Amino acid sequence: PQVQLLVNGQALARLAPGNSWASYAADIPAGLIGPDRQVAVELRSDTFRPRDYDRASPDGRTLGVLVRSIAVVSP
């Protein structure tokens, strides 16, 4: 799947995660940080439905990528 990382509504990076857990990091440019130093982090990913891969599956949910955790660290 393709994943887009947005910070305060602005596209920051595109990621192509694999099938195992991995860590990703991105520097947030000062211009994307608001005057109150708050940031809104958004992930947008391609989606799929389990039923599309297994017609016997009752799972019709639209799913994206798994996310274990997100952290914003200030230097």
mmCIF file of the N, C-alpha and C atoms, coordinates in Angstrom:
data_MODEL
# 
_entry.id   MODEL 
# 
loop_
_atom_site.group_PDB 
_atom_site.id 
_atom_site.type_symbol 
_atom_site.label_atom_id 
_atom_site.label_alt_id 
_atom_site.label_comp_id 
_atom_site.label_asym_id 
_atom_site.label_entity_id 
_atom_site.label_seq_id 
_atom_site.pdbx_PDB_ins_code 
_atom_site.Cartn_x 
_atom_site.Cartn_y 
_atom_site.Cartn_z 
_atom_site.occupancy 
_atom_site.B_iso_or_equiv 
_atom_site.pdbx_formal_charge 
_atom_site.auth_seq_id 
_atom_site.auth_comp_id 
_atom_site.auth_asym_id 
_atom_site.auth_atom_id 
_atom_site.pdbx_PDB_model_num 
ATOM 1   N N  . PRO A 1 1  ? 0.828   -1.209  0.000  1.00 0.00 ? 1  PRO A N  1 
ATOM 2   C CA . PRO A 1 1  ? 0.000   0.000   0.000  1.00 0.00 ? 1  PRO A CA 1 
ATOM 3   C C  . PRO A 1 1  ? 0.864   1.261   0.000  1.00 0.00 ? 1  PRO A C  1 
ATOM 4   N N  . GLN A 1 2  ? 0.312   2.316   -0.460 1.00 0.00 ? 2  GLN A N  1 
ATOM 5   C CA . GLN A 1 2  ? 0.964   3.617   -0.409 1.00 0.00 ? 2  GLN A CA 1 
ATOM 6   C C  . GLN A 1 2  ? 0.369   4.387   0.763  1.00 0.00 ? 2  GLN A C  1 
ATOM 7   N N  . VAL A 1 3  ? 1.235   5.074   1.501  1.00 0.00 ? 3  VAL A N  1 
ATOM 8   C CA . VAL A 1 3  ? 0.796   5.858   2.655  1.00 0.00 ? 3  VAL A CA 1 
ATOM 9   C C  . VAL A 1 3  ? 1.302   7.278   2.480  1.00 0.00 ? 3  VAL A C  1 
ATOM 10  N N  . GLN A 1 4  ? 0.413   8.228   2.675  1.00 0.00 ? 4  GLN A N  1 
ATOM 11  C CA . GLN A 1 4  ? 0.804   9.634   2.610  1.00 0.00 ? 4  GLN A CA 1 
ATOM 12  C C  . GLN A 1 4  ? 0.789   10.196  4.027  1.00 0.00 ? 4  GLN A C  1 
ATOM 13  N N  . LEU A 1 5  ? 1.852   10.895  4.402  1.00 0.00 ? 5  LEU A N  1 
ATOM 14  C CA . LEU A 1 5  ? 1.973   11.542  5.702  1.00 0.00 ? 5  LEU A CA 1 
ATOM 15  C C  . LEU A 1 5  ? 1.708   13.026  5.519  1.00 0.00 ? 5  LEU A C  1 
ATOM 16  N N  . LEU A 1 6  ? 0.747   13.552  6.278  1.00 0.00 ? 6  LEU A N  1 
ATOM 17  C CA . LEU A 1 6  ? 0.432   14.973  6.242  1.00 0.00 ? 6  LEU A CA 1 
ATOM 18  C C  . LEU A 1 6  ? 0.630   15.567  7.630  1.00 0.00 ? 6  LEU A C  1 
ATOM 19  N N  . VAL A 1 7  ? 1.119   16.792  7.679  1.00 0.00 ? 7  VAL A N  1 
ATOM 20  C CA . VAL A 1 7  ? 1.276   17.524  8.927  1.00 0.00 ? 7  VAL A CA 1 
ATOM 21  C C  . VAL A 1 7  ? 0.570   18.856  8.768  1.00 0.00 ? 7  VAL A C  1 
ATOM 22  N N  . ASN A 1 8  ? -0.365  19.116  9.660  1.00 0.00 ? 8  ASN A N  1 
ATOM 23  C CA . ASN A 1 8  ? -1.183  20.329  9.597  1.00 0.00 ? 8  ASN A CA 1 
ATOM 24  C C  . ASN A 1 8  ? -1.760  20.539  8.197  1.00 0.00 ? 8  ASN A C  1 
ATOM 25  N N  . GLY A 1 9  ? -2.199  19.432  7.597  1.00 0.00 ? 9  GLY A N  1 
ATOM 26  C CA . GLY A 1 9  ? -2.862  19.482  6.293  1.00 0.00 ? 9  GLY A CA 1 
ATOM 27  C C  . GLY A 1 9  ? -1.941  19.533  5.093  1.00 0.00 ? 9  GLY A C  1 
ATOM 28  N N  . GLN A 1 10 ? -0.642  19.593  5.307  1.00 0.00 ? 10 GLN A N  1 
ATOM 29  C CA . GLN A 1 10 ? 0.318   19.680  4.205  1.00 0.00 ? 10 GLN A CA 1 
ATOM 30  C C  . GLN A 1 10 ? 1.017   18.335  4.004  1.00 0.00 ? 10 GLN A C  1 
ATOM 31  N N  . ALA A 1 11 ? 1.087   17.885  2.753  1.00 0.00 ? 11 ALA A N  1 
ATOM 32  C CA . ALA A 1 11 ? 1.765   16.625  2.446  1.00 0.00 ? 11 ALA A CA 1 
ATOM 33  C C  . ALA A 1 11 ? 3.243   16.745  2.801  1.00 0.00 ? 11 ALA A C  1 
ATOM 34  N N  . LEU A 1 12 ? 3.747   15.769  3.549  1.00 0.00 ? 12 LEU A N  1 
ATOM 35  C CA . LEU A 1 12 ? 5.138   15.789  3.977  1.00 0.00 ? 12 LEU A CA 1 
ATOM 36  C C  . LEU A 1 12 ? 5.937   14.656  3.343  1.00 0.00 ? 12 LEU A C  1 
ATOM 37  N N  . ALA A 1 13 ? 5.336   13.463  3.237  1.00 0.00 ? 13 ALA A N  1 
ATOM 38  C CA . ALA A 1 13 ? 6.078   12.319  2.707  1.00 0.00 ? 13 ALA A CA 1 
ATOM 39  C C  . ALA A 1 13 ? 5.122   11.262  2.184  1.00 0.00 ? 13 ALA A C  1 
ATOM 40  N N  . ARG A 1 14 ? 5.655   10.426  1.299  1.00 0.00 ? 14 ARG A N  1 
ATOM 41  C CA . ARG A 1 14 ? 4.955   9.225   0.831  1.00 0.00 ? 14 ARG A CA 1 
ATOM 42  C C  . ARG A 1 14 ? 5.787   8.032   1.253  1.00 0.00 ? 14 ARG A C  1 
ATOM 43  N N  . LEU A 1 15 ? 5.109   7.032   1.787  1.00 0.00 ? 15 LEU A N  1 
ATOM 44  C CA . LEU A 1 15 ? 5.776   5.829   2.266  1.00 0.00 ? 15 LEU A CA 1 
ATOM 45  C C  . LEU A 1 15 ? 5.195   4.621   1.549  1.00 0.00 ? 15 LEU A C  1 
ATOM 46  N N  . ALA A 1 16 ? 6.009   3.579   1.408  1.00 0.00 ? 16 ALA A N  1 
ATOM 47  C CA . ALA A 1 16 ? 5.556   2.319   0.823  1.00 0.00 ? 16 ALA A CA 1 
ATOM 48  C C  . ALA A 1 16 ? 5.938   1.199   1.786  1.00 0.00 ? 16 ALA A C  1 
ATOM 49  N N  . PRO A 1 17 ? 5.159   1.019   2.861  1.00 0.00 ? 17 PRO A N  1 
ATOM 50  C CA . PRO A 1 17 ? 5.512   0.017   3.858  1.00 0.00 ? 17 PRO A CA 1 
ATOM 51  C C  . PRO A 1 17 ? 5.421   -1.397  3.318  1.00 0.00 ? 17 PRO A C  1 
ATOM 52  N N  . GLY A 1 18 ? 6.214   -2.275  3.932  1.00 0.00 ? 18 GLY A N  1 
ATOM 53  C CA . GLY A 1 18 ? 6.212   -3.683  3.551  1.00 0.00 ? 18 GLY A CA 1 
ATOM 54  C C  . GLY A 1 18 ? 5.243   -4.477  4.414  1.00 0.00 ? 18 GLY A C  1 
ATOM 55  N N  . ASN A 1 19 ? 5.459   -5.788  4.468  1.00 0.00 ? 19 ASN A N  1 
ATOM 56  C CA . ASN A 1 19 ? 4.554   -6.677  5.200  1.00 0.00 ? 19 ASN A CA 1 
ATOM 57  C C  . ASN A 1 19 ? 4.980   -6.961  6.630  1.00 0.00 ? 19 ASN A C  1 
ATOM 58  N N  . SER A 1 20 ? 6.006   -6.294  7.123  1.00 0.00 ? 20 SER A N  1 
ATOM 59  C CA . SER A 1 20 ? 6.427   -6.497  8.506  1.00 0.00 ? 20 SER A CA 1 
ATOM 60  C C  . SER A 1 20 ? 6.563   -5.135  9.193  1.00 0.00 ? 20 SER A C  1 
ATOM 61  N N  . TRP A 1 21 ? 6.630   -5.160  10.525 1.00 0.00 ? 21 TRP A N  1 
ATOM 62  C CA . TRP A 1 21 ? 6.751   -3.912  11.273 1.00 0.00 ? 21 TRP A CA 1 
ATOM 63  C C  . TRP A 1 21 ? 8.047   -3.203  10.911 1.00 0.00 ? 21 TRP A C  1 
ATOM 64  N N  . ALA A 1 22 ? 7.976   -1.905  10.789 1.00 0.00 ? 22 ALA A N  1 
ATOM 65  C CA . ALA A 1 22 ? 9.152   -1.099  10.477 1.00 0.00 ? 22 ALA A CA 1 
ATOM 66  C C  . ALA A 1 22 ? 8.954   0.287   11.095 1.00 0.00 ? 22 ALA A C  1 
ATOM 67  N N  . SER A 1 23 ? 10.051  0.991   11.274 1.00 0.00 ? 23 SER A N  1 
ATOM 68  C CA . SER A 1 23 ? 9.993   2.360   11.787 1.00 0.00 ? 23 SER A CA 1 
ATOM 69  C C  . SER A 1 23 ? 10.288  3.331   10.654 1.00 0.00 ? 23 SER A C  1 
ATOM 70  N N  . TYR A 1 24 ? 9.594   4.447   10.655 1.00 0.00 ? 24 TYR A N  1 
ATOM 71  C CA . TYR A 1 24 ? 9.780   5.488   9.659  1.00 0.00 ? 24 TYR A CA 1 
ATOM 72  C C  . TYR A 1 24 ? 9.942   6.807   10.397 1.00 0.00 ? 24 TYR A C  1 
ATOM 73  N N  . ALA A 1 25 ? 10.732  7.691   9.853  1.00 0.00 ? 25 ALA A N  1 
ATOM 74  C CA . ALA A 1 25 ? 10.933  8.997   10.479 1.00 0.00 ? 25 ALA A CA 1 
ATOM 75  C C  . ALA A 1 25 ? 10.875  10.070  9.404  1.00 0.00 ? 25 ALA A C  1 
ATOM 76  N N  . ALA A 1 26 ? 10.376  11.233  9.792  1.00 0.00 ? 26 ALA A N  1 
ATOM 77  C CA . ALA A 1 26 ? 10.335  12.377  8.877  1.00 0.00 ? 26 ALA A CA 1 
ATOM 78  C C  . ALA A 1 26 ? 10.547  13.639  9.692  1.00 0.00 ? 26 ALA A C  1 
ATOM 79  N N  . ASP A 1 27 ? 11.389  14.510  9.201  1.00 0.00 ? 27 ASP A N  1 
ATOM 80  C CA . ASP A 1 27 ? 11.584  15.805  9.842  1.00 0.00 ? 27 ASP A CA 1 
ATOM 81  C C  . ASP A 1 27 ? 10.449  16.731  9.435  1.00 0.00 ? 27 ASP A C  1 
ATOM 82  N N  . ILE A 1 28 ? 9.920   17.453  10.397 1.00 0.00 ? 28 ILE A N  1 
ATOM 83  C CA . ILE A 1 28 ? 8.843   18.404  10.123 1.00 0.00 ? 28 ILE A CA 1 
ATOM 84  C C  . ILE A 1 28 ? 9.467   19.782  9.964  1.00 0.00 ? 28 ILE A C  1 
ATOM 85  N N  . PRO A 1 29 ? 9.373   20.371  8.767  1.00 0.00 ? 29 PRO A N  1 
ATOM 86  C CA . PRO A 1 29 ? 9.930   21.712  8.573  1.00 0.00 ? 29 PRO A CA 1 
ATOM 87  C C  . PRO A 1 29 ? 9.243   22.730  9.493  1.00 0.00 ? 29 PRO A C  1 
ATOM 88  N N  . ALA A 1 30 ? 10.005  23.674  9.987  1.00 0.00 ? 30 ALA A N  1 
ATOM 89  C CA . ALA A 1 30 ? 9.477   24.682  10.901 1.00 0.00 ? 30 ALA A CA 1 
ATOM 90  C C  . ALA A 1 30 ? 8.262   25.398  10.323 1.00 0.00 ? 30 ALA A C  1 
ATOM 91  N N  . GLY A 1 31 ? 8.223   25.550  9.007  1.00 0.00 ? 31 GLY A N  1 
ATOM 92  C CA . GLY A 1 31 ? 7.105   26.244  8.368  1.00 0.00 ? 31 GLY A CA 1 
ATOM 93  C C  . GLY A 1 31 ? 5.777   25.521  8.486  1.00 0.00 ? 31 GLY A C  1 
ATOM 94  N N  . LEU A 1 32 ? 5.800   24.224  8.817  1.00 0.00 ? 32 LEU A N  1 
ATOM 95  C CA . LEU A 1 32 ? 4.556   23.470  8.972  1.00 0.00 ? 32 LEU A CA 1 
ATOM 96  C C  . LEU A 1 32 ? 4.059   23.437  10.409 1.00 0.00 ? 32 LEU A C  1 
ATOM 97  N N  . ILE A 1 33 ? 4.868   23.958  11.328 1.00 0.00 ? 33 ILE A N  1 
ATOM 98  C CA . ILE A 1 33 ? 4.476   23.955  12.734 1.00 0.00 ? 33 ILE A CA 1 
ATOM 99  C C  . ILE A 1 33 ? 3.780   25.271  13.041 1.00 0.00 ? 33 ILE A C  1 
ATOM 100 N N  . GLY A 1 34 ? 2.598   25.162  13.634 1.00 0.00 ? 34 GLY A N  1 
ATOM 101 C CA . GLY A 1 34 ? 1.815   26.356  13.934 1.00 0.00 ? 34 GLY A CA 1 
ATOM 102 C C  . GLY A 1 34 ? 2.458   27.199  15.023 1.00 0.00 ? 34 GLY A C  1 
ATOM 103 N N  . PRO A 1 35 ? 1.982   28.434  15.211 1.00 0.00 ? 35 PRO A N  1 
ATOM 104 C CA . PRO A 1 35 ? 2.551   29.331  16.222 1.00 0.00 ? 35 PRO A CA 1 
ATOM 105 C C  . PRO A 1 35 ? 2.386   28.790  17.636 1.00 0.00 ? 35 PRO A C  1 
ATOM 106 N N  . ASP A 1 36 ? 1.402   27.925  17.852 1.00 0.00 ? 36 ASP A N  1 
ATOM 107 C CA . ASP A 1 36 ? 1.189   27.343  19.174 1.00 0.00 ? 36 ASP A CA 1 
ATOM 108 C C  . ASP A 1 36 ? 1.989   26.047  19.361 1.00 0.00 ? 36 ASP A C  1 
ATOM 109 N N  . ARG A 1 37 ? 2.834   25.705  18.375 1.00 0.00 ? 37 ARG A N  1 
ATOM 110 C CA . ARG A 1 37 ? 3.701   24.520  18.366 1.00 0.00 ? 37 ARG A CA 1 
ATOM 111 C C  . ARG A 1 37 ? 2.923   23.214  18.342 1.00 0.00 ? 37 ARG A C  1 
ATOM 112 N N  . GLN A 1 38 ? 1.656   23.265  17.977 1.00 0.00 ? 38 GLN A N  1 
ATOM 113 C CA . GLN A 1 38 ? 0.875   22.041  17.850 1.00 0.00 ? 38 GLN A CA 1 
ATOM 114 C C  . GLN A 1 38 ? 0.933   21.556  16.415 1.00 0.00 ? 38 GLN A C  1 
ATOM 115 N N  . VAL A 1 39 ? 0.927   20.236  16.258 1.00 0.00 ? 39 VAL A N  1 
ATOM 116 C CA . VAL A 1 39 ? 0.899   19.641  14.930 1.00 0.00 ? 39 VAL A CA 1 
ATOM 117 C C  . VAL A 1 39 ? -0.203  18.594  14.878 1.00 0.00 ? 39 VAL A C  1 
ATOM 118 N N  . ALA A 1 40 ? -0.887  18.550  13.763 1.00 0.00 ? 40 ALA A N  1 
ATOM 119 C CA . ALA A 1 40 ? -1.876  17.509  13.512 1.00 0.00 ? 40 ALA A CA 1 
ATOM 120 C C  . ALA A 1 40 ? -1.252  16.559  12.490 1.00 0.00 ? 40 ALA A C  1 
ATOM 121 N N  . VAL A 1 41 ? -1.062  15.309  12.889 1.00 0.00 ? 41 VAL A N  1 
ATOM 122 C CA . VAL A 1 41 ? -0.453  14.307  12.023 1.00 0.00 ? 41 VAL A CA 1 
ATOM 123 C C  . VAL A 1 41 ? -1.565  13.443  11.443 1.00 0.00 ? 41 VAL A C  1 
ATOM 124 N N  . GLU A 1 42 ? -1.556  13.267  10.132 1.00 0.00 ? 42 GLU A N  1 
ATOM 125 C CA . GLU A 1 42 ? -2.581  12.477  9.448  1.00 0.00 ? 42 GLU A CA 1 
ATOM 126 C C  . GLU A 1 42 ? -1.898  11.476  8.525  1.00 0.00 ? 42 GLU A C  1 
ATOM 127 N N  . LEU A 1 43 ? -2.403  10.250  8.533  1.00 0.00 ? 43 LEU A N  1 
ATOM 128 C CA . LEU A 1 43 ? -1.942  9.221   7.607  1.00 0.00 ? 43 LEU A CA 1 
ATOM 129 C C  . LEU A 1 43 ? -3.097  8.872   6.689  1.00 0.00 ? 43 LEU A C  1 
ATOM 130 N N  . ARG A 1 44 ? -2.826  8.831   5.412  1.00 0.00 ? 44 ARG A N  1 
ATOM 131 C CA . ARG A 1 44 ? -3.815  8.390   4.422  1.00 0.00 ? 44 ARG A CA 1 
ATOM 132 C C  . ARG A 1 44 ? -3.211  7.207   3.681  1.00 0.00 ? 44 ARG A C  1 
ATOM 133 N N  . SER A 1 45 ? -3.945  6.110   3.647  1.00 0.00 ? 45 SER A N  1 
ATOM 134 C CA . SER A 1 45 ? -3.396  4.931   2.988  1.00 0.00 ? 45 SER A CA 1 
ATOM 135 C C  . SER A 1 45 ? -4.386  4.346   1.991  1.00 0.00 ? 45 SER A C  1 
ATOM 136 N N  . ASP A 1 46 ? -3.824  3.563   1.066  1.00 0.00 ? 46 ASP A N  1 
ATOM 137 C CA . ASP A 1 46 ? -4.673  2.767   0.196  1.00 0.00 ? 46 ASP A CA 1 
ATOM 138 C C  . ASP A 1 46 ? -5.489  1.843   1.095  1.00 0.00 ? 46 ASP A C  1 
ATOM 139 N N  . THR A 1 47 ? -6.645  1.445   0.630  1.00 0.00 ? 47 THR A N  1 
ATOM 140 C CA . THR A 1 47 ? -7.505  0.577   1.430  1.00 0.00 ? 47 THR A CA 1 
ATOM 141 C C  . THR A 1 47 ? -7.828  -0.711  0.676  1.00 0.00 ? 47 THR A C  1 
ATOM 142 N N  . PHE A 1 48 ? -8.339  -1.673  1.434  1.00 0.00 ? 48 PHE A N  1 
ATOM 143 C CA . PHE A 1 48 ? -8.776  -2.945  0.859  1.00 0.00 ? 48 PHE A CA 1 
ATOM 144 C C  . PHE A 1 48 ? -9.901  -3.505  1.727  1.00 0.00 ? 48 PHE A C  1 
ATOM 145 N N  . ARG A 1 49 ? -10.625 -4.460  1.179  1.00 0.00 ? 49 ARG A N  1 
ATOM 146 C CA . ARG A 1 49 ? -11.650 -5.169  1.941  1.00 0.00 ? 49 ARG A CA 1 
ATOM 147 C C  . ARG A 1 49 ? -11.267 -6.642  1.965  1.00 0.00 ? 49 ARG A C  1 
ATOM 148 N N  . PRO A 1 50 ? -11.193 -7.268  3.143  1.00 0.00 ? 50 PRO A N  1 
ATOM 149 C CA . PRO A 1 50 ? -10.842 -8.680  3.211  1.00 0.00 ? 50 PRO A CA 1 
ATOM 150 C C  . PRO A 1 50 ? -11.728 -9.551  2.311  1.00 0.00 ? 50 PRO A C  1 
ATOM 151 N N  . ARG A 1 51 ? -12.986 -9.193  2.187  1.00 0.00 ? 51 ARG A N  1 
ATOM 152 C CA . ARG A 1 51 ? -13.899 -9.969  1.359  1.00 0.00 ? 51 ARG A CA 1 
ATOM 153 C C  . ARG A 1 51 ? -13.468 -9.989  -0.110 1.00 0.00 ? 51 ARG A C  1 
ATOM 154 N N  . ASP A 1 52 ? -12.758 -8.944  -0.567 1.00 0.00 ? 52 ASP A N  1 
ATOM 155 C CA . ASP A 1 52 ? -12.307 -8.913  -1.957 1.00 0.00 ? 52 ASP A CA 1 
ATOM 156 C C  . ASP A 1 52 ? -11.259 -9.991  -2.235 1.00 0.00 ? 52 ASP A C  1 
ATOM 157 N N  . TYR A 1 53 ? -10.547 -10.431 -1.186 1.00 0.00 ? 53 TYR A N  1 
ATOM 158 C CA . TYR A 1 53 ? -9.508  -11.453 -1.346 1.00 0.00 ? 53 TYR A CA 1 
ATOM 159 C C  . TYR A 1 53 ? -10.011 -12.849 -1.015 1.00 0.00 ? 53 TYR A C  1 
ATOM 160 N N  . ASP A 1 54 ? -11.083 -12.917 -0.222 1.00 0.00 ? 54 ASP A N  1 
ATOM 161 C CA . ASP A 1 54 ? -11.681 -14.198 0.159  1.00 0.00 ? 54 ASP A CA 1 
ATOM 162 C C  . ASP A 1 54 ? -13.187 -14.017 0.141  1.00 0.00 ? 54 ASP A C  1 
ATOM 163 N N  . ARG A 1 55 ? -13.818 -14.447 -0.942 1.00 0.00 ? 55 ARG A N  1 
ATOM 164 C CA . ARG A 1 55 ? -15.256 -14.222 -1.117 1.00 0.00 ? 55 ARG A CA 1 
ATOM 165 C C  . ARG A 1 55 ? -16.082 -14.868 -0.004 1.00 0.00 ? 55 ARG A C  1 
ATOM 166 N N  . ALA A 1 56 ? -15.527 -15.845 0.713  1.00 0.00 ? 56 ALA A N  1 
ATOM 167 C CA . ALA A 1 56 ? -16.244 -16.485 1.813  1.00 0.00 ? 56 ALA A CA 1 
ATOM 168 C C  . ALA A 1 56 ? -16.171 -15.656 3.103  1.00 0.00 ? 56 ALA A C  1 
ATOM 169 N N  . SER A 1 57 ? -15.311 -14.657 3.125  1.00 0.00 ? 57 SER A N  1 
ATOM 170 C CA . SER A 1 57 ? -15.141 -13.835 4.324  1.00 0.00 ? 57 SER A CA 1 
ATOM 171 C C  . SER A 1 57 ? -16.361 -12.930 4.524  1.00 0.00 ? 57 SER A C  1 
ATOM 172 N N  . PRO A 1 58 ? -16.857 -12.856 5.759  1.00 0.00 ? 58 PRO A N  1 
ATOM 173 C CA . PRO A 1 58 ? -17.952 -11.933 6.035  1.00 0.00 ? 58 PRO A CA 1 
ATOM 174 C C  . PRO A 1 58 ? -17.469 -10.507 6.294  1.00 0.00 ? 58 PRO A C  1 
ATOM 175 N N  . ASP A 1 59 ? -16.150 -10.299 6.258  1.00 0.00 ? 59 ASP A N  1 
ATOM 176 C CA . ASP A 1 59 ? -15.557 -9.010  6.622  1.00 0.00 ? 59 ASP A CA 1 
ATOM 177 C C  . ASP A 1 59 ? -15.556 -8.051  5.435  1.00 0.00 ? 59 ASP A C  1 
ATOM 178 N N  . GLY A 1 60 ? -16.495 -7.124  5.433  1.00 0.00 ? 60 GLY A N  1 
ATOM 179 C CA . GLY A 1 60 ? -16.592 -6.147  4.358  1.00 0.00 ? 60 GLY A CA 1 
ATOM 180 C C  . GLY A 1 60 ? -16.039 -4.781  4.745  1.00 0.00 ? 60 GLY A C  1 
ATOM 181 N N  . ARG A 1 61 ? -15.314 -4.721  5.888  1.00 0.00 ? 61 ARG A N  1 
ATOM 182 C CA . ARG A 1 61 ? -14.760 -3.439  6.335  1.00 0.00 ? 61 ARG A CA 1 
ATOM 183 C C  . ARG A 1 61 ? -13.717 -2.925  5.347  1.00 0.00 ? 61 ARG A C  1 
ATOM 184 N N  . THR A 1 62 ? -13.608 -1.619  5.245  1.00 0.00 ? 62 THR A N  1 
ATOM 185 C CA . THR A 1 62 ? -12.545 -0.994  4.468  1.00 0.00 ? 62 THR A CA 1 
ATOM 186 C C  . THR A 1 62 ? -11.387 -0.753  5.420  1.00 0.00 ? 62 THR A C  1 
ATOM 187 N N  . LEU A 1 63 ? -10.252 -1.400  5.138  1.00 0.00 ? 63 LEU A N  1 
ATOM 188 C CA . LEU A 1 63 ? -9.089  -1.336  6.029  1.00 0.00 ? 63 LEU A CA 1 
ATOM 189 C C  . LEU A 1 63 ? -7.914  -0.695  5.313  1.00 0.00 ? 63 LEU A C  1 
ATOM 190 N N  . GLY A 1 64 ? -6.992  -0.167  6.094  1.00 0.00 ? 64 GLY A N  1 
ATOM 191 C CA . GLY A 1 64 ? -5.762  0.413   5.555  1.00 0.00 ? 64 GLY A CA 1 
ATOM 192 C C  . GLY A 1 64 ? -4.565  -0.278  6.175  1.00 0.00 ? 64 GLY A C  1 
ATOM 193 N N  . VAL A 1 65 ? -3.525  0.454   6.463  1.00 0.00 ? 65 VAL A N  1 
ATOM 194 C CA . VAL A 1 65 ? -2.319  -0.124  7.057  1.00 0.00 ? 65 VAL A CA 1 
ATOM 195 C C  . VAL A 1 65 ? -2.439  -0.158  8.579  1.00 0.00 ? 65 VAL A C  1 
ATOM 196 N N  . LEU A 1 66 ? -1.704  -1.089  9.191  1.00 0.00 ? 66 LEU A N  1 
ATOM 197 C CA . LEU A 1 66 ? -1.626  -1.159  10.651 1.00 0.00 ? 66 LEU A CA 1 
ATOM 198 C C  . LEU A 1 66 ? -0.614  -0.136  11.143 1.00 0.00 ? 66 LEU A C  1 
ATOM 199 N N  . VAL A 1 67 ? -0.957  0.547   12.228 1.00 0.00 ? 67 VAL A N  1 
ATOM 200 C CA . VAL A 1 67 ? -0.049  1.521   12.831 1.00 0.00 ? 67 VAL A CA 1 
ATOM 201 C C  . VAL A 1 67 ? 0.123   1.130   14.290 1.00 0.00 ? 67 VAL A C  1 
ATOM 202 N N  . ARG A 1 68 ? 1.360   0.896   14.700 1.00 0.00 ? 68 ARG A N  1 
ATOM 203 C CA . ARG A 1 68 ? 1.627   0.515   16.088 1.00 0.00 ? 68 ARG A CA 1 
ATOM 204 C C  . ARG A 1 68 ? 1.665   1.753   16.978 1.00 0.00 ? 68 ARG A C  1 
ATOM 205 N N  . SER A 1 69 ? 2.365   2.797   16.546 1.00 0.00 ? 69 SER A N  1 
ATOM 206 C CA . SER A 1 69 ? 2.416   4.018   17.344 1.00 0.00 ? 69 SER A CA 1 
ATOM 207 C C  . SER A 1 69 ? 2.936   5.160   16.472 1.00 0.00 ? 69 SER A C  1 
ATOM 208 N N  . ILE A 1 70 ? 2.643   6.368   16.932 1.00 0.00 ? 70 ILE A N  1 
ATOM 209 C CA . ILE A 1 70 ? 3.148   7.584   16.278 1.00 0.00 ? 70 ILE A CA 1 
ATOM 210 C C  . ILE A 1 70 ? 3.672   8.485   17.390 1.00 0.00 ? 70 ILE A C  1 
ATOM 211 N N  . ALA A 1 71 ? 4.825   9.086   17.164 1.00 0.00 ? 71 ALA A N  1 
ATOM 212 C CA . ALA A 1 71 ? 5.395   10.002  18.144 1.00 0.00 ? 71 ALA A CA 1 
ATOM 213 C C  . ALA A 1 71 ? 5.924   11.243  17.429 1.00 0.00 ? 71 ALA A C  1 
ATOM 214 N N  . VAL A 1 72 ? 5.708   12.375  18.043 1.00 0.00 ? 72 VAL A N  1 
ATOM 215 C CA . VAL A 1 72 ? 6.298   13.630  17.559 1.00 0.00 ? 72 VAL A CA 1 
ATOM 216 C C  . VAL A 1 72 ? 7.274   14.068  18.639 1.00 0.00 ? 72 VAL A C  1 
ATOM 217 N N  . VAL A 1 73 ? 8.534   14.214  18.251 1.00 0.00 ? 73 VAL A N  1 
ATOM 218 C CA . VAL A 1 73 ? 9.601   14.523  19.197 1.00 0.00 ? 73 VAL A CA 1 
ATOM 219 C C  . VAL A 1 73 ? 10.179  15.890  18.869 1.00 0.00 ? 73 VAL A C  1 
ATOM 220 N N  . SER A 1 74 ? 10.285  16.719  19.880 1.00 0.00 ? 74 SER A N  1 
ATOM 221 C CA . SER A 1 74 ? 10.862  18.040  19.706 1.00 0.00 ? 74 SER A CA 1 
ATOM 222 C C  . SER A 1 74 ? 12.337  18.003  20.099 1.00 0.00 ? 74 SER A C  1 
ATOM 223 N N  . PRO A 1 75 ? 13.210  18.596  19.276 1.00 0.00 ? 75 PRO A N  1 
ATOM 224 C CA . PRO A 1 75 ? 14.632  18.574  19.617 1.00 0.00 ? 75 PRO A CA 1 
ATOM 225 C C  . PRO A 1 75 ? 14.947  19.438  20.829 1.00 0.00 ? 75 PRO A C  1 
# 
